[in-house]
Amino acid sequence: MPQRWLILAAVVTGLTLDLLDITVVNVAIPHLMAEFGTDIDTVQWRKG
């Protein structure tokens, strides 16, 4: 039974970190566009 909780904790942690990563990228895209003076197609390397 304890192994199930460990697996659940690992999956929830992974999903949380993935959500955090997507959020950071989406917040950074407008700043990258302004900094490099380019369009969305150039700086959007990942879609959430």
Number of C-alpha atoms within 10 A of each C-alpha: 5 7 8 9 10 11 11 12 12 12 12 12 12 12 12 11 12 13 12 12 12 14 12 11 16 15 10 13 16 15 12 17 16 10 9 10 9 12 13 11 8 11 15 15 9 8 7 9
